[in-house]
């Protein structure tokens, strides 16, 4: 499947940035939850939502690395019109 500037294949590392970014968010905010003193109940902290988002982002990135390219990765916005 061609890409925008005539490259012959899509990037083989699809999802690597998602997995690394999600892991970074999850680790940073979970460290912030437990490092910053906030009382007796760290489980009530709203930063857990960001940890969950980071974990889901990391899971999606790992899935993209395993599954590989799809038709939605086409440079025409998910269609193969005009190729």
Phi and psi restraints in degrees (value plus and minus 20) as a CYANA .aco file:
   2 UNK   PHI     -94.0   -54.0
   2 UNK   PSI     135.6   175.6
   3 UNK   PHI    -128.4   -88.4
   3 UNK   PSI    -191.5  -151.5
   4 UNK   PHI     -79.1   -39.1
   4 UNK   PSI     -70.7   -30.7
   5 UNK   PHI    -119.6   -79.6
   5 UNK   PSI      11.9    51.9
   6 UNK   PHI      61.7   101.7
   6 UNK   PSI      -9.4    30.6
   7 UNK   PHI     -87.6   -47.6
   7 UNK   PSI     130.3   170.3
   8 UNK   PHI    -100.8   -60.8
   8 UNK   PSI     -47.4    -7.4
   9 UNK   PHI    -156.8  -116.8
   9 UNK   PSI     142.0   182.0
  10 UNK   PHI     -95.6   -55.6
  10 UNK   PSI     145.1   185.1
  11 UNK   PHI     -79.9   -39.9
  11 UNK   PSI     109.2   149.2
  12 UNK   PHI     -99.3   -59.3
  12 UNK   PSI     -28.5    11.5
  13 UNK   PHI    -124.3   -84.3
  13 UNK   PSI      22.6    62.6
  14 UNK   PHI     -81.8   -41.8
  14 UNK   PSI     110.9   150.9
  15 UNK   PHI      72.0   112.0
  15 UNK   PSI     -29.5    10.5
  16 UNK   PHI     -83.8   -43.8
  16 UNK   PSI     -62.4   -22.4
  17 UNK   PHI     -86.2   -46.2
  17 UNK   PSI     -58.3   -18.3
  18 UNK   PHI     -84.3   -44.3
  18 UNK   PSI     -64.6   -24.6
  19 UNK   PHI     -85.9   -45.9
  19 UNK   PSI     -64.3   -24.3
  20 UNK   PHI     -88.4   -48.4
  20 UNK   PSI     -63.2   -23.2
  21 UNK   PHI     -84.9   -44.9
  21 UNK   PSI     -61.4   -21.4
  22 UNK   PHI     -84.4   -44.4
  22 UNK   PSI     -61.7   -21.7
  23 UNK   PHI     -84.5   -44.5
  23 UNK   PSI     -59.6   -19.6
  24 UNK   PHI     -83.1   -43.1
  24 UNK   PSI     -66.2   -26.2
  25 UNK   PHI     -81.3   -41.3
  25 UNK   PSI     -66.8   -26.8
  26 UNK   PHI     -82.5   -42.5
  26 UNK   PSI     -62.8   -22.8
  27 UNK   PHI     -89.6   -49.6
  27 UNK   PSI     -65.2   -25.2
  28 UNK   PHI     -80.3   -40.3
  28 UNK   PSI     -66.5   -26.5
  29 UNK   PHI     -96.9   -56.9
  29 UNK   PSI     -49.9    -9.9
  30 UNK   PHI     -91.0   -51.0
  30 UNK   PSI     -54.8   -14.8
  31 UNK   PHI     -85.5   -45.5
  31 UNK   PSI     -61.0   -21.0
  32 UNK   PHI     -83.7   -43.7
  32 UNK   PSI     -54.6   -14.6
  33 UNK   PHI     -85.5   -45.5
  33 UNK   PSI     -64.1   -24.1
  34 UNK   PHI    -110.4   -70.4
  34 UNK   PSI     -39.5     0.5
  35 UNK   PHI    -104.8   -64.8
  35 UNK   PSI     -61.3   -21.3
  36 UNK   PHI    -100.7   -60.7
  36 UNK   PSI     103.4   143.4
  37 UNK   PHI     -88.2   -48.2
  37 UNK   PSI     110.9   150.9
  38 UNK   PHI    -159.6  -119.6
  38 UNK   PSI      -3.0    37.0
  39 UNK   PHI      90.4   130.4
  39 UNK   PSI    -175.8  -135.8
  40 UNK   PHI    -112.5   -72.5
  40 UNK   PSI     -35.4     4.6
  41 UNK   PHI    -143.3  -103.3
  41 UNK   PSI      64.5   104.5
  42 UNK   PHI     -90.2   -50.2
  42 UNK   PSI     -34.2     5.8
  43 UNK   PHI     -93.3   -53.3
  43 UNK   PSI     -34.0     6.0
  44 UNK   PHI    -110.8   -70.8
  44 UNK   PSI     -16.7    23.3
  45 UNK   PHI     -94.3   -54.3
  45 UNK   PSI     112.6   152.6
  46 UNK   PHI     -91.6   -51.6
  46 UNK   PSI     -28.4    11.6
  47 UNK   PHI     -88.3   -48.3
  47 UNK   PSI     -34.1     5.9
  48 UNK   PHI     -82.8   -42.8
  48 UNK   PSI     -46.7    -6.7
  49 UNK   PHI     -83.6   -43.6
  49 UNK   PSI     -61.6   -21.6
  50 UNK   PHI     -89.4   -49.4
  50 UNK   PSI     -55.2   -15.2
  51 UNK   PHI     -83.0   -43.0
  51 UNK   PSI     -61.6   -21.6
  52 UNK   PHI     -85.7   -45.7
  52 UNK   PSI     -62.1   -22.1
  53 UNK   PHI     -81.8   -41.8
  53 UNK   PSI     -63.4   -23.4
  54 UNK   PHI     -82.6   -42.6
  54 UNK   PSI     -58.9   -18.9
  55 UNK   PHI     -86.7   -46.7
  55 UNK   PSI     -62.2   -22.2
  56 UNK   PHI     -85.6   -45.6
  56 UNK   PSI     -58.5   -18.5
  57 UNK   PHI     -83.2   -43.2
  57 UNK   PSI     -61.0   -21.0
  58 UNK   PHI     -85.2   -45.2
  58 UNK   PSI     -61.7   -21.7
  59 UNK   PHI     -83.4   -43.4
  59 UNK   PSI     -60.9   -20.9
  60 UNK   PHI     -84.2   -44.2
  60 UNK   PSI     -59.3   -19.3
  61 UNK   PHI     -84.8   -44.8
  61 UNK   PSI     -60.6   -20.6
  62 UNK   PHI     -85.3   -45.3
  62 UNK   PSI     -60.5   -20.5
  63 UNK   PHI     -80.9   -40.9
  63 UNK   PSI     -63.7   -23.7
  64 UNK   PHI     -84.0   -44.0
  64 UNK   PSI     -55.8   -15.8
  65 UNK   PHI     -87.6   -47.6
  65 UNK   PSI     -57.6   -17.6
  66 UNK   PHI     -96.0   -56.0
  66 UNK   PSI     -64.5   -24.5
  67 UNK   PHI     -93.8   -53.8
  67 UNK   PSI     -51.0   -11.0
  68 UNK   PHI      63.5   103.5
  68 UNK   PSI    -187.3  -147.3
  69 UNK   PHI     -90.5   -50.5
  69 UNK   PSI     130.6   170.6
  70 UNK   PHI    -147.0  -107.0
  70 UNK   PSI     156.9   196.9
  71 UNK   PHI     -86.7   -46.7
  71 UNK   PSI     -42.1    -2.1
  72 UNK   PHI     -93.2   -53.2
  72 UNK   PSI     -32.8     7.2
  73 UNK   PHI    -104.6   -64.6
  73 UNK   PSI     -16.9    23.1
  74 UNK   PHI     -88.4   -48.4
  74 UNK   PSI     124.6   164.6
  75 UNK   PHI     -90.1   -50.1
  75 UNK   PSI     -31.5     8.5
  76 UNK   PHI    -109.6   -69.6
  76 UNK   PSI       1.7    41.7
  77 UNK   PHI      62.4   102.4
  77 UNK   PSI      17.0    57.0
  78 UNK   PHI      73.7   113.7
  78 UNK   PSI     -17.6    22.4
  79 UNK   PHI    -138.8   -98.8
  79 UNK   PSI     143.0   183.0
  80 UNK   PHI    -130.0   -90.0
  80 UNK   PSI       7.6    47.6
  81 UNK   PHI     -89.0   -49.0
  81 UNK   PSI     113.6   153.6
  82 UNK   PHI      66.4   106.4
  82 UNK   PSI     -12.0    28.0
